[in-house]
Amino acid sequence: MPTDRLSSLGELLTTDADLPLDDLRHASRRTMSAVSFSLAVAAENLLIKALRAARSGDLDRARAYVTRALRLDFDEHERVHPARQQAQMLLFNAVTDALEDSQEGDHRWLDAALAVLPDCEEHARAEFLGVLNAVDQDWDVEPDESRRIRTTLGHPAPALELQDTRSVPEAEYVQVILQVLTAASAYLDVLEENA
């Protein structure tokens, strides 16, 4: 790398060094990352319990766990509620884990998704379509799988943005999260039936 580029990089990295409270600002970012991680872990723990309860048919218990997850603090650092983010991740991980465990020519991961999708409620359907879109773009799926995903996506409605629970009534948000968990549960059930 030429010397003038190195000096430019050095100048860029030290631009804020003389600003008031700069060290504190950098320390604050590290602290906020730790808080974000803790919130995500707490939400994930509660939502895994909610998913287990939903899979066993105990929706009251699942609703109680989701309510507790929603009462966690809003993640100011990530600008998302950890319950919403972790519900999305549970569905995403269910699909991508099944995909990664499949052998070439084994389309059960996608068959299960396409079987569950028509019965999904509005929010879960939007999340499922988002997962399929991400898989099609970011994973090396077989051409036939990609074609099936794109046919399913067609012209999907834009993803529903309900990340800031501070503006949504708790009971409504519990239903949104339960829809996503119910979709994940149904997906896992279909996978198990076809194993």
Secondary structure as UniProt FT lines:
FT   HELIX           3..13
FT   TURN            14..18
FT   TURN            20..21
FT   HELIX           22..55
FT   TURN            56..57
FT   HELIX           59..70
FT   TURN            76..79
FT   HELIX           82..101
FT   TURN            104..105
FT   HELIX           108..116
FT   HELIX           117..119
FT   HELIX           122..138
FT   HELIX           143..153
FT   HELIX           165..167
FT   HELIX           170..193
//
